[in-house]
Amino acid sequence: MIPAQFDYLAPTSVADALSALAEAGDDAKVMGGGQSLLPILRMRLNAPEKIIDLGRIEELRGIRDEGDHVVIGAMTTYADVLASALVRQHAGVLTDAITEVADPQIRHRGTVGGALVHADPAGDVGAPALALDTEFVITGPGGDRTVAAADFFVDLFETAVGEGELLTSIRIPKHTGWGSRYEKFVRVAHQWSIVAVAATVRVEGGTIAEARIGLTNMGSTPLRATAVEQALVGRAATDDAVREACAAAADGTNPPSDLNGDADYRKHLATVLTRRAVLAAAGG
Ligand SMILES: Cc1cc2nc3c(=O)[nH]c(=O)nc-3n(C[C@H](O)[C@H](O)[C@H](O)COP(=O)(O)OP(=O)(O)OC[C@H]3O[C@@H](n4cnc5c(N)ncnc54)[C@H](O)[C@@H]3O)c2cc1C
């Protein structure tokens, strides 16, 4: 299908994009890589009068080392994150998850910021972002504000980014020396996650010292498996010890039921994938 007619703007600075957004109000939609937005427009599920394309704003691209944090501009593509040694070294679980996103074409156009603001609960970057305690920098007419990962994902397709605001970057605290694994369960290649688990673990002398676990598609937003994180601390990184701690992986979740599996099946999957992800992250 062909999208409804719209005006197209391509500002070259965040300031200009914000002015354009303020002027257009409800009638505008910003575009990152267009990989979720364009299908929506083509299906006429949305028909904004103005598209504000962020693709020419250089200040929104790139990956920087800022001491304790790795900073990723919102318009940085998946492909650029995958190619980054800095991200691989300090936030490996994000690299692991992006390896599993769609196909190379989508990874070359789609952006990390667009994916996070789109906030599809089956999307693959939300859970690692949550597990890594990412900070989200949101910019509006009044300047920047920083939102913690726990407050960013509000509901299905809804985040803390308000009308007239942009996600401009994410700041990831370095998890240097932590092991990582993203376990994604799908029936066919390139499918969206039926369930997936992002695990990053710090092991000291064979014992799990710290663990962070994010769950994909186990509710209306990405979720943290905090009960498992706590249960893992101080345990040996062995199959039996990890299996016992991961039994609580689905606690507090509310997964969907659909043609790929019902909620109970997804809860079972979550415990299995969490065990696999933690063992792999711990080098077991
Ligand atoms: C066939 C197909 C398969 C896919 N498979 C997967 C998969 O397996 N796993 C997965 O995780 N994803 C998958 N995706 C989705 C893909 O990851 C998209 O790229 C991503 O969801 C959106 O990123 P984008 O940059 O293209 O954003 P866009 O599509 O441009 O925008 C998405 C939404 O975010 C808003 N937005 C974008 N950038 C900003 C910003 N900086 N500030 C404020 N608002 C913003 C837009 O207004 C829009 O509402 C798939 C997509 C397709 C088409």
The ligand as a Gaussian input file, in Angstrom:
#p B3LYP/6-31G(d) Opt

LIG

0 1
 C       10.877000      -7.119000       8.546000
 C       11.298000      -6.537000       9.870000
 C       11.813000      -7.375000      10.833000
 C       12.221000      -6.862000      12.056000
 N       12.735000      -7.718000      12.990000
 C       13.140000      -7.249000      14.180000
 C       13.725000      -8.120000      15.156000
 O       13.904000      -9.321000      14.958000
 N       14.084000      -7.560000      16.333000
 C       13.935000      -6.233000      16.605000
 O       14.286000      -5.794000      17.690000
 N       13.417000      -5.399000      15.686000
 C       13.017000      -5.863000      14.487000
 N       12.495000      -4.988000      13.550000
 C       12.299000      -3.547000      13.900000
 C       13.574000      -2.766000      13.643000
 O       14.468000      -3.099000      14.681000
 C       13.357000      -1.224000      13.596000
 O       14.490000      -0.703000      13.041000
 C       13.212000      -0.519000      14.899000
 O       12.121000      -1.031000      15.585000
 C       12.957000       1.003000      14.679000
 O       14.137000       1.704000      14.446000
 P       14.161000       2.862000      13.328000
 O       15.394000       3.655000      13.492000
 O       13.934000       2.272000      11.990000
 O       12.920000       3.785000      13.806000
 P       11.692000       4.371000      12.991000
 O       10.944000       3.283000      12.325000
 O       12.135000       5.508000      12.140000
 O       10.842000       4.975000      14.213000
 C       10.181000       4.151000      15.142000
 C        9.412000       5.022000      16.129000
 O       10.303000       5.755000      16.949000
 C       10.143000       7.173000      16.790000
 N       11.512000       7.717000      16.812000
 C       12.566000       7.296000      16.050000
 N       13.684000       7.904000      16.446000
 C       13.349000       8.755000      17.458000
 C       14.088000       9.647000      18.291000
 N       15.416000       9.790000      18.198000
 N       13.405000      10.354000      19.232000
 C       12.052000      10.221000      19.359000
 N       11.317000       9.379000      18.611000
 C       11.954000       8.629000      17.681000
 C        9.386000       7.366000      15.487000
 O        8.594000       8.523000      15.501000
 C        8.541000       6.084000      15.464000
 O        7.403000       6.267000      16.272000
 C       12.092000      -5.474000      12.332000
 C       11.585000      -4.611000      11.346000
 C       11.189000      -5.122000      10.134000
 C       10.654000      -4.185000       9.078000

